[in-house]
């Protein structure tokens, strides 16, 4: 079975409220739907969420690199020749979301051709994951109210709290408000998106540890090499590398250099193939993993839960799977449902999803 064509369709769906964090804010999901067509009539889909403030990609760059470079290079190749496909993709540096989407669309095709869900092909450990919800910057009262709504409506009891503002006290007060509102049974962890210095992060961690946080992610830049190493060595909780460890090589350096003790895995930037490589490295080195969120819509969330549920080590913790709830609409014909704090991976062949053509026509940006 050969690749016959690759489409990259830009679309935009507003969020019901902006998500704000230390490295930027997002008001609209300006994503790219990637569709890989085969000569046997199968079509695989995946989502590419550009994040210019983190990886340098934009909607225009994703559609451009796929249309001008990747599609011509890959057309005519065997769908299952993953190693040769990735060798061609990696002739071009960067562009992680574009590459990841092509990889996941090819896995979707493989699952369809075999009549098996992608999650089963990847490992088949479980068919669902517990859900963590990500909370963006706001007042303590509003963030606590959102967390309570997520708990009461969807059964979610794990929350990733965006921090990194100045003064540090702003975010300490938020975490205290969350603990007071949710009680001791809720799990809280924090993500600074590199917003603080090492000394600010250390001061925050002393107070956050008393609140009972379980993880700290990217509180200060990894480029501040000595400060980051000192901070991680003295952190009372596992320290997660996310945007500073986006390739297998970066993951290895981060763990060996003492810049992190845990890793965030995001299928939106490493697809399924390279996410497995990252995951297996972490297992071999004894590092915990978290399934992260690229502020995904429902299609991206399906990919995250399919991968996370497939492996024992990635299914151990709740995955960040709920921010599609902040979107005003979506492209899937069958919406995802979080019930009792759990999201099930689709059990149909491939990714098990279908794109609504009318909604795609409504939101696409290339017509």
Buried (B, 14 or more C-beta within 10 A) or exposed (E): BBBBEBBBBBBEBBBEEBBBBBBEEBEEBBBBBBBBBBEEEBBBBBBBBBBEBBBEBBBEBBBBBBEEBBBEBBBEBEBEBBEEBBEBBEEEEEBBBBBBBBBBBBBBBBBBBEEBBBBBBBBEBBBBBBBBBBBBBBEBEBBBBBBBEBBEEBBBBBBBBBBBBEEBEBBBEBBBBBBEBBEEEBBBBBBBBBBBBBEBBBBBBEBBEEBBBEBBBBBBBBEBEEBBBBBBEEBEBBBBBBBBBBBBEBBBBBBEEBBBBBBBBBBBBBBBBBBBEBBEBBBEEEBBBBBBBBBBBBBBBBBBBBBBBBBEBBBBBBBBBBBBBBBEBBBBEEEBEBEEBBBBBBEBBBBBBEBBEEBBEEBBBEE
